[in-house]
Amino acid sequence: MDVDRGQTERAYLMLLVGDERRTSDAALGIALRGAGHGLRIHIIEFLKTGRERGEVAAVSFLTGVTLSQYGMIDVRTRPEEIRGPAISPERLQAALREARQHVALRVTNILILDGLLTLVDEGMVDEKTILELVERAAPWTDIVLTGRAATPALQEAADSVTLMQTIKSREQEPLRRGLHY
């Protein structure tokens, strides 16, 4: 069944939980699909940085898709190499402010908040912040959150929760352009 945007009572909340890279890959696929339907999509990468990431270049080819980066993890940084937070408190507040602006403007159809669930899991963001954001979003807005884990309250509030699990990976080998970044 195809639901016309705006005919639902509230925004749609989707959680993609699990291995960071895989959840981001799925969210980027959603952005690609939405762009194909002429929707306005904005992606905020809370943990990542770097122009060499494929998604940064790709959005320039996709009408209606924009992307912002606030984190400190570049393509050469493996998760186990991170010491301390992957985002400064100041940049985190700026990213959350940008997310609130997109919700307030009511023109974004799909808002992807990549890595935000990880920051909730690490205690840097309160789940209430996310729940308030979803509550304020227009009914025609889809909000996609990615990250390592989701709290029970966020899972309860979500319309869809997908757990992504890596069964096998050759992660010790060099990263492959286009596949990993």
Backbone hydrogen bonds in HBPLUS format (Angstrom, degrees):
<---DONOR---> <-ACCEPTOR-->    atom                        ^
c    i                          cat <-CA-CA->   ^        H-A-AA   ^      H-
h    n   atom  resd res      DA  || num        DHA   H-A  angle D-A-AA Bond
n    s   type  num  typ     dist DA aas  dist angle  dist       angle   num
A0007-GLN N   A0004-ASP O   3.08 MM   3  5.78 157.4  2.13 142.3 143.5     1
A0012-TYR N   A0141-THR O   3.01 MM 129  6.47 152.5  2.09 152.0 158.9     2
A0143-ILE N   A0012-TYR O   2.77 MM 131  6.10 169.7  1.78 174.0 177.4     3
A0159-ASP N   A0013-LEU O   2.79 MM 146  5.33 156.2  1.85 143.1 151.3     4
A0160-SER N   A0013-LEU O   3.26 MM 147  6.65 143.8  2.40 155.0 157.0     5
A0014-MET N   A0143-ILE O   2.87 MM 129  6.21 167.5  1.88 164.8 167.9     6
A0145-LEU N   A0014-MET O   2.90 MM 131  6.31 163.9  1.92 165.4 170.0     7
A0015-LEU N   A0160-SER O   2.80 MM 145  6.15 162.7  1.83 153.6 159.2     8
A0162-THR N   A0015-LEU O   2.85 MM 147  6.20 162.5  1.88 160.4 165.8     9
A0016-LEU N   A0145-LEU O   2.84 MM 129  6.15 166.4  1.86 167.7 172.1    10
A0147-GLY N   A0016-LEU O   3.19 MM 131  6.70 133.6  2.41 162.0 167.2    11
A0017-VAL N   A0162-THR O   2.79 MM 145  5.97 172.7  1.80 173.3 175.2    12
A0164-MET N   A0017-VAL O   2.62 MM 147  5.93 167.3  1.64 167.9 172.7    13
A0018-GLY N   A0147-GLY O   2.88 MM 129  6.19 148.9  1.98 143.6 152.0    14
A0023-THR N   A0019-ASP O   3.06 MM   4  6.28 161.3  2.10 164.8 170.8    15
A0024-SER N   A0020-GLU O   3.09 MM   4  6.28 160.6  2.13 153.8 159.1    16
A0025-ASP N   A0021-ARG O   2.89 MM   4  6.14 155.1  1.96 147.7 155.2    17
A0026-ALA N   A0022-ARG O   3.03 MM   4  6.29 159.0  2.08 147.0 151.3    18
A0027-ALA N   A0023-THR O   2.99 MM   4  6.24 158.1  2.04 145.9 152.1    19
A0028-LEU N   A0024-SER O   2.87 MM   4  6.11 156.8  1.93 153.7 159.7    20
A0029-GLY N   A0025-ASP O   3.04 MM   4  6.31 144.9  2.16 142.5 152.2    21
A0030-ILE N   A0026-ALA O   3.06 MM   4  6.44 145.1  2.18 144.3 153.6    22
A0031-ALA N   A0027-ALA O   3.01 MM   4  6.40 152.4  2.09 145.5 153.0    23
A0032-LEU N   A0028-LEU O   2.97 MM   4  6.24 156.6  2.02 146.7 152.5    24
A0033-ARG N   A0029-GLY O   2.97 MM   4  6.19 161.3  2.00 147.1 152.0    25
A0034-GLY N   A0030-ILE O   2.85 MM   4  6.06 163.3  1.88 153.0 157.7    26
A0035-ALA N   A0031-ALA O   2.90 MM   4  6.08 156.3  1.95 148.8 155.2    27
A0036-GLY N   A0032-LEU O   3.10 MM   4  6.36 147.8  2.21 142.8 151.2    28
A0036-GLY N   A0033-ARG O   3.11 MM   3  5.10 119.5  2.50  93.7 108.5    29
A0037-HIS N   A0034-GLY O   2.97 MM   3  5.16 143.1  2.11 101.6 112.8    30
A0039-LEU N   A0034-GLY O   3.06 MM   5  5.36 166.5  2.08 147.4 143.2    31
A0038-GLY N   A0035-ALA O   2.95 MM   3  4.99 162.3  1.99 108.6 112.1    32
A0109-ASN N   A0040-ARG O   2.78 MM  69  5.18 141.8  1.93 134.7 147.4    33
A0110-ILE N   A0040-ARG O   3.09 MM  70  6.50 160.2  2.14 151.8 155.6    34
A0041-ILE N   A0064-GLY O   2.83 MM  23  6.11 160.1  1.87 150.3 156.9    35
A0066-THR N   A0041-ILE O   2.98 MM  25  6.42 153.0  2.06 149.5 157.6    36
A0042-HIS N   A0110-ILE O   2.98 MM  68  6.49 157.4  2.03 162.6 169.9    37
A0112-ILE N   A0042-HIS O   2.87 MM  70  6.23 167.1  1.88 159.5 163.7    38
A0043-ILE N   A0066-THR O   2.91 MM  23  6.25 155.3  1.97 142.7 150.4    39
A0068-SER N   A0043-ILE O   2.86 MM  25  6.32 150.8  1.94 157.6 167.4    40
A0044-ILE N   A0112-ILE O   2.82 MM  68  6.17 164.9  1.84 169.0 173.3    41
A0114-ASP N   A0044-ILE O   2.88 MM  70  5.98 134.5  2.09 149.6 163.3    42
A0045-GLU N   A0068-SER O   2.80 MM  23  6.14 172.8  1.80 165.8 166.3    43
A0070-TYR N   A0045-GLU O   2.93 MM  25  6.19 157.2  1.98 178.1 170.6    44
A0046-PHE N   A0114-ASP O   2.96 MM  68  5.97 163.8  1.99 162.2 165.6    45
A0073-ILE N   A0047-LEU O   2.99 MM  26  5.98 155.1  2.05 148.0 155.0    46
A0071-GLY N   A0048-LYS O   3.19 MM  23  4.38 128.8  2.46 132.6 125.3    47
A0049-THR N   A0073-ILE O   2.86 MM  24  5.59 145.9  1.98 144.6 138.0    48
A0053-ARG N   A0050-GLY O   3.43 MM   3  5.98 167.5  2.45 111.8 114.4    49
A0056-VAL N   A0053-ARG O   3.10 MM   3  5.59 136.1  2.30 110.4 121.3    50
A0054-GLY N   A0181-TYR O   2.36 MM 127  5.63 169.0  1.37 144.5 149.2    51
A0058-ALA N   A0054-GLY O   2.90 MM   4  6.07 159.3  1.95 151.7 158.7    52
A0059-VAL N   A0055-GLU O   3.15 MM   4  6.16 155.4  2.21 144.5 147.0    53
A0060-SER N   A0057-ALA O   3.21 MM   3  5.76 143.6  2.35 110.5 119.7    54
A0061-PHE N   A0058-ALA O   2.89 MM   3  5.48 155.7  1.95 118.1 125.8    55
A0062-LEU N   A0059-VAL O   3.14 MM   3  5.00 150.0  2.23  98.2 107.2    56
A0065-VAL N   A0062-LEU O   3.39 MM   3  5.75 162.6  2.42 129.7 127.4    57
A0072-MET N   A0086-ALA O   2.83 MM  14  5.34 133.0  2.05 159.1 163.0    58
A0077-THR N   A0074-ASP O   3.07 MM   3  5.53 165.4  2.09 117.6 122.3    59
A0081-GLU N   A0078-ARG O   2.82 MM   3  5.38 155.8  1.88 121.5 129.7    60
A0082-ILE N   A0079-PRO O   3.25 MM   3  5.60 165.7  2.27 112.3 116.6    61
A0092-LEU N   A0088-SER O   2.87 MM   4  6.07 153.3  1.94 155.3 163.9    62
A0093-GLN N   A0089-PRO O   3.04 MM   4  6.23 159.4  2.08 144.0 148.4    63
A0094-ALA N   A0090-GLU O   3.05 MM   4  6.32 152.4  2.13 142.0 150.0    64
A0095-ALA N   A0091-ARG O   2.91 MM   4  6.12 155.1  1.97 146.0 152.2    65
A0096-LEU N   A0092-LEU O   2.94 MM   4  6.21 160.9  1.98 153.2 158.2    66
A0097-ARG N   A0093-GLN O   2.87 MM   4  6.02 152.0  1.95 143.3 151.6    67
A0098-GLU N   A0094-ALA O   2.96 MM   4  6.22 153.7  2.03 144.2 151.0    68
A0099-ALA N   A0095-ALA O   2.97 MM   4  6.30 155.2  2.04 147.0 153.7    69
A0100-ARG N   A0096-LEU O   2.94 MM   4  6.21 160.0  1.98 149.5 154.6    70
A0101-GLN N   A0097-ARG O   2.93 MM   4  6.21 148.9  2.03 145.7 154.8    71
A0102-HIS N   A0098-GLU O   3.03 MM   4  6.35 157.3  2.08 151.5 156.4    72
A0103-VAL N   A0099-ALA O   3.08 MM   4  6.39 154.4  2.15 147.9 154.9    73
A0104-ALA N   A0100-ARG O   2.82 MM   4  6.04 159.6  1.87 149.7 155.7    74
A0105-LEU N   A0101-GLN O   2.88 MM   4  6.02 156.4  1.94 153.1 158.3    75
A0142-ASP N   A0109-ASN O   2.69 MM  33  6.08 159.4  1.73 155.0 161.6    76
A0111-LEU N   A0142-ASP O   2.81 MM  31  6.24 161.4  1.85 164.8 171.2    77
A0144-VAL N   A0111-LEU O   2.88 MM  33  6.22 161.7  1.91 149.9 155.5    78
A0113-LEU N   A0144-VAL O   2.77 MM  31  6.09 168.3  1.78 173.2 177.3    79
A0146-THR N   A0113-LEU O   3.34 MM  33  6.58 159.7  2.39 141.4 138.4    80
A0118-THR N   A0115-GLY O   3.14 MM   3  5.40 127.9  2.43 102.9 115.7    81
A0119-LEU N   A0115-GLY O   3.38 MM   4  6.80 149.2  2.48 145.7 153.7    82
A0119-LEU N   A0116-LEU O   3.07 MM   3  5.13 118.8  2.46  96.5 111.3    83
A0120-VAL N   A0116-LEU O   3.08 MM   4  6.47 144.5  2.21 147.6 157.7    84
A0117-LEU N   A0146-THR O   2.99 MM  29  5.63 149.9  2.08 146.6 144.8    85
A0121-ASP N   A0117-LEU O   2.94 MM   4  6.18 160.3  1.98 146.8 152.3    86
A0122-GLU N   A0118-THR O   2.89 MM   4  6.16 141.1  2.04 143.0 153.8    87
A0124-MET N   A0119-LEU O   2.85 MM   5  5.20 140.2  2.01 165.2 165.0    88
A0125-VAL N   A0119-LEU O   3.28 MM   6  5.70 140.6  2.45 119.6 117.1    89
A0123-GLY N   A0120-VAL O   3.00 MM   3  5.07 156.6  2.05 104.9 112.2    90
A0129-THR N   A0126-ASP O   2.94 MM   3  5.51 140.3  2.10 114.9 124.7    91
A0130-ILE N   A0127-GLU O   3.09 MM   3  5.28 120.6  2.46  99.9 113.5    92
A0131-LEU N   A0127-GLU O   3.00 MM   4  6.33 164.4  2.02 154.5 159.1    93
A0132-GLU N   A0128-LYS O   2.90 MM   4  6.01 156.7  1.95 148.7 154.0    94
A0133-LEU N   A0129-THR O   3.13 MM   4  6.28 151.7  2.21 137.8 145.6    95
A0134-VAL N   A0130-ILE O   2.96 MM   4  6.27 162.4  1.99 157.8 161.3    96
A0135-GLU N   A0131-LEU O   2.98 MM   4  6.12 155.6  2.04 142.0 149.3    97
A0136-ARG N   A0132-GLU O   3.05 MM   4  6.25 145.2  2.17 145.1 153.0    98
A0137-ALA N   A0134-VAL O   3.18 MM   3  5.17 143.9  2.32  98.9 109.3    99
A0141-THR N   A0138-ALA O   3.00 MM   3  5.42 160.4  2.04 121.3 123.2   100
A0155-GLN N   A0151-THR O   2.95 MM   4  6.24 160.7  1.99 156.3 162.3   101
A0156-GLU N   A0152-PRO O   2.88 MM   4  6.07 154.3  1.95 147.7 154.7   102
A0157-ALA N   A0153-ALA O   3.02 MM   4  6.22 151.3  2.11 141.7 149.1   103
A0158-ALA N   A0154-LEU O   2.97 MM   4  6.03 135.3  2.17 143.5 154.7   104
A0173-GLU N   A0170-ARG O   3.12 MM   3  5.88 164.1  2.14 122.5 127.3   105
A0179-LEU N   A0176-ARG O   3.07 MM   3  5.43 144.1  2.21 119.5 130.5   106
A0180-HIS N   A0176-ARG O   2.81 MM   4  5.42 177.1  1.81 165.4 164.4   107
